[in-house]
Amino acid sequence: MLPDVASPIGIALATSRSTDRSNSTPPAPDVCFTLITRRLRRELAQASCDPASISYTLVTKSPGILPAFPHAFRARFRKVLRERGIAVFAGAAVTRVESGCLFLDGTAPVAADEILWTTQAAPPPWFGQAGLSVDASGFLEVDATLRAVGQSNVFGAGDAIAFCPRALPKSGVYAVRAGPVLADNIRRALTGRALRPFRPQHEALYLVSTGERYAVGARNGLSFEGGWVWRWKDWIDRRFMRKFNALPGMKETRRGPLFTSRGPGRVT
Ligand SMILES: Cc1cc2nc3c(=O)[nH]c(=O)nc-3n(C[C@H](O)[C@H](O)[C@H](O)COP(=O)(O)OP(=O)(O)OC[C@H]3O[C@@H](n4cnc5c(N)ncnc54)[C@H](O)[C@@H]3O)c2cc1C
């Protein structure tokens, strides 16, 4: 539904996120905000309202936008935000929120008719309450085999874990790639075989749409942009989503079930 645009409206996005690389979640809230503003402006224009009647402010505790990304990538997005007239308050921790107002640490409050609040990934509190080993933020600590530290029969993967060998971004890339290792290691644990390590990649490819069939990408510290980046991203995304719609036929297997009424079956 479109807002009533008779009076000027301000929308603020407050992001509550660590600057720690391990907690970056793509696409970052900063990027989502650019997409939201673009969509709102388009819908206002379609409704014959003045898109300039809404002002946008992005408030972030980190010293700048997209702190986990390469310098050139951040610079490209700063330009996008500037072009879209989105004001940025960086290094501004929100200390209090009241209806229509964000109070910031060390600077004047920001008034807004609508406030969107985004946060980083958080673990469920019961990990620690159940006596599992957790890091300072409460994420489940797992070793290189994705087994919970100090446990024989608890495993974890994805956003909920703190991977002890090294900090991993809270990103689908790592969650998806941990899946087959997790499944394999659960089978191995059940059948008394040695567990295998999860070897996550060191760098991931990030392709982020700016909303008009144009995207910005980063890999190995390099940054690039263009219509071709968006088409590349679109191709990758569609290929990924097809896997959920066009399911492959299941092969007949000569292997028995994992469990039989007489105990664990043979798994090769
Ligand atoms: C808006 C957005 C865009 C993103 N875009 C990208 C991207 O482009 N590329 C990328 O790599 N990553 C992206 N990510 C990050 C990515 O989605 C996550 O890293 C990934 O989904 C983590 O997978 P997961 O299985 O660990 O957790 P999730 O996908 O969050 O799955 C956890 C599941 O557990 C369920 N659950 C929670 N508690 C319980 C409970 N008590 N009982 C039962 N079920 C429960 C939840 O409902 C959920 O279905 C994005 C994230 C967001 C929020």
Ligand as a Chemical Component Dictionary entry (heavy atoms), coordinates in Angstrom:
data_LIG
# 
_chem_comp.id                   LIG 
_chem_comp.type                 NON-POLYMER 
_chem_comp.pdbx_formal_charge   0 
_chem_comp.three_letter_code    LIG 
# 
loop_
_chem_comp_atom.comp_id 
_chem_comp_atom.atom_id 
_chem_comp_atom.alt_atom_id 
_chem_comp_atom.type_symbol 
_chem_comp_atom.charge 
_chem_comp_atom.model_Cartn_x 
_chem_comp_atom.model_Cartn_y 
_chem_comp_atom.model_Cartn_z 
_chem_comp_atom.pdbx_ordinal 
LIG C1  C1  C 0 17.281 -11.122 3.004  1  
LIG C2  C2  C 0 18.440 -12.090 2.950  2  
LIG C3  C3  C 0 19.091 -12.291 1.752  3  
LIG C4  C4  C 0 20.166 -13.165 1.669  4  
LIG N1  N1  N 0 20.802 -13.336 0.481  5  
LIG C5  C5  C 0 21.853 -14.157 0.383  6  
LIG C6  C6  C 0 22.526 -14.328 -0.838 7  
LIG O1  O1  O 0 22.188 -13.727 -1.859 8  
LIG N2  N2  N 0 23.575 -15.178 -0.884 9  
LIG C7  C7  C 0 23.984 -15.876 0.215  10 
LIG O2  O2  O 0 24.947 -16.657 0.120  11 
LIG N3  N3  N 0 23.353 -15.737 1.402  12 
LIG C8  C8  C 0 22.308 -14.892 1.520  13 
LIG N4  N4  N 0 21.665 -14.720 2.722  14 
LIG C9  C9  C 0 22.136 -15.493 3.888  15 
LIG C10 C10 C 0 21.538 -16.904 3.832  16 
LIG O3  O3  O 0 20.138 -16.823 3.670  17 
LIG C11 C11 C 0 21.851 -17.640 5.121  18 
LIG O4  O4  O 0 23.242 -17.594 5.357  19 
LIG C12 C12 C 0 21.400 -19.097 5.030  20 
LIG O5  O5  O 0 20.003 -19.165 4.789  21 
LIG C13 C13 C 0 21.729 -19.843 6.302  22 
LIG O6  O6  O 0 21.203 -21.142 6.200  23 
LIG P1  P1  P 0 20.792 -21.933 7.499  24 
LIG O7  O7  O 0 20.239 -23.242 7.009  25 
LIG O8  O8  O 0 21.898 -21.951 8.458  26 
LIG O9  O9  O 0 19.652 -21.072 8.191  27 
LIG P2  P2  P 0 18.206 -20.698 7.658  28 
LIG O10 O10 O 0 18.158 -20.660 6.177  29 
LIG O11 O11 O 0 17.825 -19.458 8.435  30 
LIG O12 O12 O 0 17.317 -21.908 8.109  31 
LIG C14 C14 C 0 17.026 -22.139 9.468  32 
LIG C15 C15 C 0 15.672 -22.824 9.520  33 
LIG O13 O13 O 0 15.444 -23.286 10.837 34 
LIG C16 C16 C 0 14.114 -23.013 11.182 35 
LIG N5  N5  N 0 14.028 -22.957 12.633 36 
LIG C17 C17 C 0 14.515 -21.999 13.449 37 
LIG N6  N6  N 0 14.244 -22.309 14.734 38 
LIG C18 C18 C 0 13.596 -23.485 14.712 39 
LIG C19 C19 C 0 13.034 -24.332 15.724 40 
LIG N7  N7  N 0 13.112 -24.028 17.022 41 
LIG N8  N8  N 0 12.438 -25.460 15.313 42 
LIG C20 C20 C 0 12.360 -25.783 14.011 43 
LIG N9  N9  N 0 12.850 -25.033 13.015 44 
LIG C21 C21 C 0 13.453 -23.894 13.378 45 
LIG C22 C22 C 0 13.815 -21.685 10.512 46 
LIG O14 O14 O 0 12.430 -21.526 10.337 47 
LIG C23 C23 C 0 14.531 -21.862 9.179  48 
LIG O15 O15 O 0 13.713 -22.478 8.219  49 
LIG C24 C24 C 0 20.583 -13.866 2.827  50 
LIG C25 C25 C 0 19.905 -13.674 4.033  51 
LIG C26 C26 C 0 18.851 -12.799 4.093  52 
LIG C27 C27 C 0 18.124 -12.617 5.407  53 
# 
loop_
_chem_comp_bond.comp_id 
_chem_comp_bond.atom_id_1 
_chem_comp_bond.atom_id_2 
_chem_comp_bond.value_order 
_chem_comp_bond.pdbx_ordinal 
LIG C1  C2  SING 1  
LIG C2  C3  SING 2  
LIG C2  C26 DOUB 3  
LIG C3  C4  DOUB 4  
LIG C4  N1  SING 5  
LIG C4  C24 SING 6  
LIG N1  C5  DOUB 7  
LIG C5  C6  SING 8  
LIG C5  C8  SING 9  
LIG C6  O1  DOUB 10 
LIG C6  N2  SING 11 
LIG N2  C7  SING 12 
LIG C7  O2  DOUB 13 
LIG C7  N3  SING 14 
LIG N3  C8  DOUB 15 
LIG C8  N4  SING 16 
LIG N4  C9  SING 17 
LIG N4  C24 SING 18 
LIG C9  C10 SING 19 
LIG C10 O3  SING 20 
LIG C10 C11 SING 21 
LIG C11 O4  SING 22 
LIG C11 C12 SING 23 
LIG C12 O5  SING 24 
LIG C12 C13 SING 25 
LIG C13 O6  SING 26 
LIG O6  P1  SING 27 
LIG P1  O7  DOUB 28 
LIG P1  O8  SING 29 
LIG P1  O9  SING 30 
LIG O9  P2  SING 31 
LIG P2  O10 DOUB 32 
LIG P2  O11 SING 33 
LIG P2  O12 SING 34 
LIG O12 C14 SING 35 
LIG C14 C15 SING 36 
LIG C15 O13 SING 37 
LIG C15 C23 SING 38 
LIG O13 C16 SING 39 
LIG C16 N5  SING 40 
LIG C16 C22 SING 41 
LIG N5  C17 SING 42 
LIG N5  C21 SING 43 
LIG C17 N6  DOUB 44 
LIG N6  C18 SING 45 
LIG C18 C19 SING 46 
LIG C18 C21 DOUB 47 
LIG C19 N7  SING 48 
LIG C19 N8  DOUB 49 
LIG N8  C20 SING 50 
LIG C20 N9  DOUB 51 
LIG N9  C21 SING 52 
LIG C22 O14 SING 53 
LIG C22 C23 SING 54 
LIG C23 O15 SING 55 
LIG C24 C25 DOUB 56 
LIG C25 C26 SING 57 
LIG C26 C27 SING 58 
# 
